[in-house]
Each structure stands twice: as structure tokens, then as C-alpha cells.
Amino acid sequence: MRVLVIGGSGYVGGLVLPILSKHHTLRVFDLRPPAGNVGEHFEGDVTDLEALARASEGREALLYMAMGNKSFASRDAATSAFDVNVKGVYLALKAAREAGISQAVYTSSMSVYDGNLMTRYFPDEEVTPDARNLYGFTKRLGEEACRNAAREGNMDVNALRLCFPTAEEKWLADTRRGTPTLATTAGDVARVLLAALEYRGGFQAFTISGDYEQKVMNMSKARRLLGWEPLARPRE
């Protein structure tokens, strides 16, 4: 599949694109080139509709991975967060739809929920997102842009609420049996991205984490619809 990856030069892209590039032909839309030989680079800003339209030409699916500024102390944090997590999502989906792309995946975040996630239990994806901080609030608005595209543009859009994507070795070094973890290995994140690029069901949100015992997050929806669950396990 020919996939347009928006924001693929960031941290998460560096973890997963080497894996995704083995399965799909990638075009990375970002202000700077991605690390490694993962695909074609198309320089552009997510607020530039014309650049997004050009980048969307000839693609079969959209993967939106760009993230706004998480530094709440930054003076331009509000502008960055809304530009990337809301406006950029809306424009990317618009450009994709006009280019004939009907399949999209949005890397959302469990940050759409407020507070310390380890002190809550999430029985399913119907728990109403309630984040009030800038990043979490704009990420949940991004999900609404995806929902709107599915309703108004007849697109299939899967929003993956990721939890702390982490390099494999770091995850193995930090994780202990019997101690719940939410961090998700790069391999498990890549696997769910591949599954989400194939699944068509209108708008769907999925809880995605490395909580393999599901003590904090019930991920039965991802298992049922995507055939995915975290496979990483701590060393003995």
C-alpha cells in the first residue's frame, strides 16, 4: 500500500517506520527528513493545505503521526498544539479525501484522559475523554476531526490512543512482572498501525498500551476488531 505518513520524522516515527517500511511504500511529509531509509521525503507544514494536497497525490492511505508542542511553558505551545493536533488533522483529512484516499489512521493518545492513568480503570473506549491540559485537549479535538471526516467524507478513520511508545530494550529494562505498565514497545505499536491501516469500520477509537495483563486498560476491542494485543512480556 502507498501510505502518506504525516509527521513521520518525529520520535514515534523513528521507532515504527523502519518496521512499516517493510510492508508498505511510505511517503513521509515533515519539515525535516526521517531517520534512515524508510521512504520518500516530502517537505511541508501540516497547516499548508496545498502542500498536503500535493503530498496526497497517488497515495492509498493516510497515517497522521504529527504531534503538537508538549512543552506547556513554551510561549507558542497553544499555537503549535492547535495547529498540529487540530487544524493539521482536519486539513490532512480534507486533502486525503479530495485525493481519493478513504483510509486513515490517527495516532491519538491516552492523554485524552485527565490525570494519572494508573489510578483509573478504562473498561472500554466509551469512557468520555476529559483531558483539560493543552496537549490532551487538542488531541481529543483531533479525534473529533477524524469522526467528522468519517461522517461527512465517507472515510474509514481509526484513532489509536497510544501509551508511551518505547524502544524494545528500554521497555524490557524498565518492566517487571507483577508491576503494571502502560508503555508500549515499538514492535507492538508498529503491529497495531499495520492492522489499523487495513481495518475499515467508519470512525473507531482504540485503547492501545503495553498493559498486557489489562489491569488498567481493557483492550478487548482492539483484539476483536484489529486482531491486536500487546505481545511484549518482561524478561523472567
C-alpha atoms as one frame of an Amber mdcrd trajectory, in Angstrom:
protein
   0.000   0.000   0.000   1.207   3.534  -0.778   0.961   5.387   2.537   1.345
   9.100   3.245   2.874   9.438   6.724   2.465  12.913   8.193   4.893  13.723
  10.978   6.966  10.613  10.404  10.274  12.272  11.300   9.436  12.542  14.992
  10.158  10.240  17.908   7.369   7.726  17.259   8.144   7.662  13.548  11.741
   6.809  14.331  10.549   3.803  16.318   7.999   2.365  13.910   8.693   3.488
  10.333  11.616   1.054   9.869   9.075  -1.710  10.518   6.227  -0.200   8.482
   8.514   0.400   5.501   8.968  -3.361   5.170   5.242  -3.722   4.472   4.219
  -0.513   2.692   5.668   2.160   0.393   5.963   5.283   2.539   5.984   8.974
   1.695   6.944  10.995   4.782   5.524  14.518   4.971   7.504  16.532   7.517
   9.607  19.660   7.891  12.741  17.503   8.113  13.719  14.148   6.623  13.045
  10.957   8.579  15.920   8.968  10.026  17.086   6.032   7.983  15.976   4.783
   4.617  12.242   4.432   5.269  10.802   6.097   2.180  10.391   9.248   0.156
  10.544  12.595   1.981   8.116  15.388   1.095   8.942  18.621   2.922   5.951
  20.590   4.161   3.942  22.069   7.034   0.691  20.496   8.245  -1.096  23.854
   8.047  -0.342  24.159   4.308  -3.332  22.672   2.504  -1.756  22.945  -0.941
   1.368  21.076   0.175  -0.796  18.410   1.793  -2.777  18.068  -1.423   0.384
  17.542  -3.471   1.727  15.021  -0.993  -1.568  13.099  -1.058  -1.464  12.508
  -4.798  -1.118   8.850  -5.690  -1.403   7.637  -2.088  -3.819   4.952  -0.889
  -3.867   5.625   2.846  -3.046   8.359   5.344  -1.172   7.898   8.627  -1.184
  11.064  10.744   1.584  10.946  13.366   2.390  14.639  13.892   2.218  15.912
  17.476   1.959  19.467  18.775   4.254  21.099  21.302   4.084  19.278  24.641
   6.046  21.990  26.457   3.276  23.818  28.266   5.740  26.501  29.361   6.542
  27.442  25.777   5.071  30.741  24.616   3.930  29.221  21.344   2.616  25.989
  22.880  -1.052  26.845  22.293  -0.498  27.793  18.659   1.614  24.711  17.992
  -0.794  22.315  19.694  -3.867  23.605  17.860  -2.061  23.886  14.509  -0.732
  20.326  14.617  -3.311  18.409  16.659  -6.474  20.044  15.320  -6.015  22.200
  12.218  -3.405  19.899  10.700  -5.552  16.803  11.264  -8.555  18.470   9.652
  -6.571  19.714   6.631  -4.742  16.407   6.142  -8.023  14.500   6.093  -9.525
  17.050   3.707  -6.559  16.775   1.329  -6.644  12.990   1.571 -10.357  12.809
   0.823 -10.010  15.122  -2.184  -7.161  12.932  -3.479  -9.378   9.871  -3.299
  -7.938   8.434  -0.090 -10.612   6.815   2.063  -8.461   5.051   4.683  -6.723
   6.914   7.525  -5.082   6.232  10.866  -4.612   8.911  13.512  -2.097   8.398
  16.319  -4.090   9.799  19.183  -3.067   9.339  22.809  -4.419   8.169  26.147
  -3.576  11.741  27.126  -7.141  12.481  26.007  -7.943  11.429  29.589  -7.207
  13.577  32.597  -4.864  12.815  35.470  -2.707   9.825  36.341  -3.905   6.950
  34.158  -2.555   4.372  36.605  -5.104   5.471  39.199  -8.057   4.840  36.868
  -9.593   1.852  35.107 -10.711   2.018  31.488 -13.286  -0.732  30.781 -13.716
   0.308  27.139 -13.274   3.159  24.660 -16.658   4.650  25.576 -15.193   6.351
  28.651 -15.607  10.025  27.725 -12.271  11.797  27.090 -11.924  14.510  29.727
  -8.389  15.943  29.422  -8.150  19.635  30.314  -4.454  20.244  29.683  -3.432
  21.735  26.351  -1.984  18.611  24.765  -4.720  16.204  25.838  -7.480  18.668
  24.982  -6.171  19.233  21.449  -5.617  15.501  20.889  -9.273  14.828  21.689
 -10.294  17.632  19.328  -8.177  15.859  16.703 -10.269  12.748  17.282 -13.378
  14.819  16.615 -11.891  15.939  13.301 -11.444  12.259  12.468 -15.009  11.451
  13.478 -16.241  14.298  11.292 -14.251  13.042   8.289 -15.789   9.603   8.715
 -19.304  11.036   8.877 -19.054  13.757   6.244 -16.381  12.386   3.953 -17.234
   8.686   3.945 -13.765   7.852   5.234 -12.633   4.998   7.455 -10.546   6.535
  10.237  -9.003   4.612  13.129  -7.811   6.662  16.108  -5.220   4.802  18.154
  -4.926   6.064  21.730  -1.272   5.205  22.248   0.561   4.918  25.557   4.251
   5.848  25.769   5.755   4.178  22.663   9.131   2.857  23.804  12.152   1.178
  22.242  12.176  -2.571  22.883  15.318  -2.725  25.012  14.254   0.173  27.203
  10.869  -1.452  27.752  12.499  -4.730  28.726  14.936  -2.956  31.051  12.181
  -0.985  32.793   9.357  -3.528  33.032   8.908  -6.052  35.821   6.421  -8.900
  36.162   3.631  -8.094  38.583   4.040  -4.346  38.119   1.520  -2.841  35.679
   2.982  -0.908  32.789   1.332   1.315  30.198   4.401   1.838  27.995   4.150
   0.052  24.641   7.041  -1.420  22.694   7.869  -0.141  19.222   7.077  -3.577
  17.818   3.615  -3.639  19.361   2.916  -0.081  18.170   4.019  -0.956  14.637
   1.810  -4.043  14.652  -1.287  -2.057  15.586  -0.523   0.598  12.971  -0.318
  -2.095  10.312  -3.616  -3.580  11.470  -5.335  -0.183  11.620  -4.242   0.645
   8.063  -6.286  -2.354   6.927  -9.386  -2.117   9.124 -12.439  -0.359   7.713
 -15.282   0.480  10.067 -16.061   4.178   9.815 -14.621   6.033  12.797 -13.201
   3.848  15.544 -11.123   4.682  18.620  -8.875   2.036  20.174  -7.111   1.887
  23.526  -3.524   0.797  22.879  -0.985   0.133  25.624   1.569  -2.352  26.865
  -0.692  -3.299  29.788  -0.580  -6.972  28.811  -2.417  -8.085  31.969  -5.067
  -5.408  31.295  -5.144  -4.294  34.902  -5.661  -0.657  33.903  -6.969  -0.813
  30.332  -9.332  -3.260  28.698  -8.137  -3.698  25.097 -10.676  -6.302  24.010
 -11.945  -4.025  21.217  -8.516  -3.952  19.576  -8.284  -7.735  19.884 -11.761
  -8.218  18.439 -11.619  -5.769  15.511  -7.902  -5.449  14.736  -6.670  -8.846
  15.880  -4.160  -6.993  18.070  -2.997  -7.223  21.652   0.379  -6.387  23.210
   2.798  -9.274  22.814   5.763  -7.879  24.723   6.461  -9.536  28.070   9.083
  -8.784  30.729  12.130 -10.955  30.994  11.935 -13.710  33.575
